[in-house]
Amino acid sequence: MKQKQDTLIVTLGRDPEANFGFVNPPVYHGSTILHPTYRVLKERAQPFTYGRRGTPTTVALQETVAGLEGGHKTVLTPSGLAAVTTALLSHLKTGDHLLMVDSAYGPTRHFCDTVLKRNGVEVQYYAPRIGAGIAGLLKPNTAVVFTESPGSVTFEVQDLPAIAKAAHAAGALVILDNTWASPAFFKPFEHGADISIQAITKYLCGHSDVMMGAITANEATWPATLAGHGALGQCVAPDDVYLVLRGIRTLSVRLERHMKTGIALARWLEARPEVAHVIHPALPSHPDHSIWKRDFTGASGLFSIVLKPCSDKALAAMLDHLEFFGMGFSWGGFESLIVPQDIEKIRTATSPDHGGPILRIHAGLEDPADLLADLEAGFTRLTMANG
Ligand SMILES: *Cc1c(COP(=O)(O)O)cnc(C)c1O
């Protein structure tokens, strides 16, 4: 019987019967794994051969992520960024052309502009809303079209099916950074992706205490993904995997609340005189709202607002005294965050000018009324300081 998603979140990667009845998989620490005979060693004829290549603990998480994303198999990396770089290095070589979305996570761009360019990969940025128009940019040597939807900070939702159709017709692979929605709210392989990346650091972990990434591949791209991951020596620590397995079991209930609070904050912010506009894919005012509605089953708690132009002093007055919104990078934990974002240096194919300061907000699991009161007091300080 095919299980529903919320059931899969609870059951995947667990086998109590094989573990003396314990509900959670055991944490295997290990580098050396012994082989009983010369023949078994020579033929690698056992499931685990060396700690770097995985343990029953990592397999439990790999199977969980693969099952939720809906892909063939998953490998784990020590950060979300390492998942991005490992996926790209596994499928690109000197002389290849890479189409990279302009709204990609900043450090993804940095990797392309440094390591990939230095190694002779031709990197071209494209506007996230290009859709089927990507056909006009595909070249005979285009190996990968990289997508991230919605984009970092500016949350453009990409028409993944249209992009994938054009890319596949030209023989290029489609990689998606699926971190914003998590596999709970977007199914990458049903929308044309060949490879899906998660910064597990965010919602899958969910508690702001682990760095980790995942690359999930379809059957066709799996061998090269596994080979690249192995060649680069990527592996993760068993205690971190345990924390992620623990966090993942509540993914569904956490996300529902992040979504609800995020939308409530976004709607309230949309009516504030200090705010020029709100960028949240689940609001009808978002330019890609119809694509989000067509392809996604929910919204996470991360969105941006653009303030009406104000002085830096006024912005500091607002941000410096918030009680519940912390200022820090990353997101996806249980706590609310707010960070001013400067996208000047991380856009080349679209305009970085949004007409005022951009604040990225993560709606945490606190009571929404406390969060609204905190923001309201912040706006009062901003207005007073703006004089
Ligand atoms: C945070 C993030 C990453 C990188 O994850 P780390 O674990 O911080 O390296 C990659 N992509 C997106 C969209 C992210 O938000």
The ligand as an SDF file (V2000), in Angstrom:
LIG
                    3D

 15 15  0  0  0  0  0  0  0  0999 V2000
   21.2230   27.7220    3.1660 C   0  0  0  0  0  0  0  0  0  0  0  0
   21.0940   27.3460    1.7480 C   0  0  0  0  0  0  0  0  0  0  0  0
   22.0610   26.5580    1.1260 C   0  0  0  0  0  0  0  0  0  0  0  0
   23.3240   26.1390    1.8110 C   0  0  0  0  0  0  0  0  0  0  0  0
   23.1290   25.3650    2.9460 O   0  0  0  0  0  0  0  0  0  0  0  0
   24.2810   25.2960    4.0830 P   0  0  0  0  0  0  0  0  0  0  0  0
   23.9480   24.0710    4.8300 O   0  0  0  0  0  0  0  0  0  0  0  0
   24.1790   26.5640    4.8480 O   0  0  0  0  0  0  0  0  0  0  0  0
   25.5990   25.1800    3.3630 O   0  0  0  0  0  0  0  0  0  0  0  0
   21.8560   26.1970   -0.1800 C   0  0  0  0  0  0  0  0  0  0  0  0
   20.7630   26.5920   -0.8580 N   0  0  0  0  0  0  0  0  0  0  0  0
   19.8180   27.3560   -0.2940 C   0  0  0  0  0  0  0  0  0  0  0  0
   18.6280   27.7600   -1.0900 C   0  0  0  0  0  0  0  0  0  0  0  0
   19.9600   27.7650    1.0200 C   0  0  0  0  0  0  0  0  0  0  0  0
   19.0260   28.5610    1.5650 O   0  0  0  0  0  0  0  0  0  0  0  0
  1  2  1  0
  2  3  1  0
  2 14  2  0
  3  4  1  0
  3 10  2  0
  4  5  1  0
  5  6  1  0
  6  7  2  0
  6  8  1  0
  6  9  1  0
 10 11  1  0
 11 12  2  0
 12 13  1  0
 12 14  1  0
 14 15  1  0
M  END
$$$$
